[in-house]
Amino acid sequence: MDPTIAHAIQAILFSQSNGHTVSSQGRSRLLGEGALKYSDGNFTYGEVTPEGMEQILAPAIPREGEVFYDLGSGTGKGVIFASTLFPFKKCVGIELLPDLHAVSQEVRDRFEREIKPAFGNGWDPNVEFRQEDFADSDFSDADIVFAHATCFEEGLMATLQRKFEALKEGARVILVTKTLSSPILQWLTTSVCPFSWGSATVSCYRRGT
Ligand SMILES: C[S@@+](CC[C@H](N)C(=O)[O-])C[C@H]1O[C@@H](n2cnc3c(N)ncnc32)[C@H](O)[C@@H]1O
């Protein structure tokens, strides 16, 4: 599907929710309840765009039937755009903040009810959202993992790198702003892509042997 259609889907599914507002109100509420962990930079919010997502995924050369993960999926734009732009078998979003996860579940329900039937032709991508800490999540079935990691802190990146090293051979990892240094995560490309908040570098790696 081309990005124009992903744009139209964005207008239908996401016009009623503002991820930045949902994230900041949700974090304030949790802070008020004493859940201080949500104050850190890891939870800084920003989103992908339809044309950005196409550019982000292209260097990983998604193949039919592969499995895609967005680590820190927010309201679910990365997952929905990936599922509409490339022939993935399954697209999964993992988000810890309950308010953002709740929005992504509503988006998924509307995607199933309003978008999929409109296309027909047997187009039936499997979309899932899980409310989990991706540092503890199992995403070992991933072929392509994306993380909008611009504000992820050093400790979280070190944890993620260990999890990326344990992915299956041939899996690709795509990171916004951050880079990896590992003998088994081979650098493929770095390019500049557009996001909701401006442009940033996107680096793609392949899990080798
Ligand atoms: C920059 S936003 C990206 C949102 C979405 N991936 C996109 O690009 O449109 C990063 C997201 O990661 C989430 N996040 C941060 N740390 C997390 C963790 N340990 N587990 C799950 N989600 C996390 C934040 O709440 C935030 O929604």
Ligand as a Chemical Component Dictionary entry (heavy atoms), coordinates in Angstrom:
data_LIG
# 
_chem_comp.id                   LIG 
_chem_comp.type                 NON-POLYMER 
_chem_comp.pdbx_formal_charge   0 
_chem_comp.three_letter_code    LIG 
# 
loop_
_chem_comp_atom.comp_id 
_chem_comp_atom.atom_id 
_chem_comp_atom.alt_atom_id 
_chem_comp_atom.type_symbol 
_chem_comp_atom.charge 
_chem_comp_atom.model_Cartn_x 
_chem_comp_atom.model_Cartn_y 
_chem_comp_atom.model_Cartn_z 
_chem_comp_atom.pdbx_ordinal 
LIG C1  C1  C 0  9.325  8.321  21.231 1  
LIG S1  S1  S 1  7.885  7.417  21.722 2  
LIG C2  C2  C 0  7.561  6.453  20.262 3  
LIG C3  C3  C 0  6.116  6.099  19.972 4  
LIG C4  C4  C 0  5.912  5.270  18.681 5  
LIG N1  N1  N 0  6.842  4.170  18.626 6  
LIG C5  C5  C 0  6.116  6.116  17.457 7  
LIG O1  O1  O 0  7.254  6.170  16.974 8  
LIG O2  O2  O -1 5.134  6.723  16.964 9  
LIG C6  C6  C 0  8.651  6.198  22.818 10 
LIG C7  C7  C 0  7.633  5.359  23.571 11 
LIG O3  O3  O 0  8.330  4.373  24.345 12 
LIG C8  C8  C 0  7.576  4.148  25.540 13 
LIG N2  N2  N 0  8.469  3.462  26.501 14 
LIG C9  C9  C 0  9.585  3.960  27.110 15 
LIG N3  N3  N 0  10.166 3.027  27.865 16 
LIG C10 C10 C 0  9.415  1.901  27.739 17 
LIG C11 C11 C 0  9.543  0.575  28.278 18 
LIG N4  N4  N 0  10.547 0.246  29.095 19 
LIG N5  N5  N 0  8.630  -0.351 27.907 20 
LIG C12 C12 C 0  7.603  -0.020 27.068 21 
LIG N6  N6  N 0  7.435  1.228  26.539 22 
LIG C13 C13 C 0  8.333  2.168  26.863 23 
LIG C14 C14 C 0  7.141  5.548  25.937 24 
LIG O4  O4  O 0  6.051  5.573  26.821 25 
LIG C15 C15 C 0  6.785  6.145  24.559 26 
LIG O5  O5  O 0  5.424  5.935  24.241 27 
# 
loop_
_chem_comp_bond.comp_id 
_chem_comp_bond.atom_id_1 
_chem_comp_bond.atom_id_2 
_chem_comp_bond.value_order 
_chem_comp_bond.pdbx_ordinal 
LIG C1  S1  SING 1  
LIG S1  C2  SING 2  
LIG S1  C6  SING 3  
LIG C2  C3  SING 4  
LIG C3  C4  SING 5  
LIG C4  N1  SING 6  
LIG C4  C5  SING 7  
LIG C5  O1  DOUB 8  
LIG C5  O2  SING 9  
LIG C6  C7  SING 10 
LIG C7  O3  SING 11 
LIG C7  C15 SING 12 
LIG O3  C8  SING 13 
LIG C8  N2  SING 14 
LIG C8  C14 SING 15 
LIG N2  C9  SING 16 
LIG N2  C13 SING 17 
LIG C9  N3  DOUB 18 
LIG N3  C10 SING 19 
LIG C10 C11 SING 20 
LIG C10 C13 DOUB 21 
LIG C11 N4  SING 22 
LIG C11 N5  DOUB 23 
LIG N5  C12 SING 24 
LIG C12 N6  DOUB 25 
LIG N6  C13 SING 26 
LIG C14 O4  SING 27 
LIG C14 C15 SING 28 
LIG C15 O5  SING 29 
# 
